[in-house]
Amino acid sequence: MVWIKYFLKKMIYKKHIFVCTNLRDKQKNRECCSAKNSDLIRLELVKLIKKNKSNTTIRSNKSGCLNLCEFGPVLVIYPIGIWYIKVEIKDVKEIFEKSILNNNIIDRLIPKSNILREVNRLRSN
Ligand code: FES
């Protein structure tokens, strides 16, 4: 596992969180995370990172569509690769403390393993 050691050593941030803030035109007739407060979720995360004086080790960025739009707001925490769906403002503190600082999973926010099949089913209707 030499490559894992290489990447962990080269990482600028210990944790990097991508919050989908994609805004989709209402006429597109498809959901988007921005319409479900994802910008506020990211700002709350940034506030907690600053409050914890972790801005040199943890970074939260806006991202474009992560392709789970119907289950948004969506965020992903790297390098572990934890995906969370249907995130609400009230979840952010728990995500920060449990998952970002302590690498624990919050089961209720994890997508089911067949989520992409569900996304495709919803989009085909
Ligand atoms: S708009 Fe957020 S996952 Fe697609």
Residues whose N, C-alpha, C, O or C-beta is under 5 A from the ligand:
A	BS01	FES	C20 N22 E31 C32 C33 C65 L66 N67 L68 C69 G72 V74
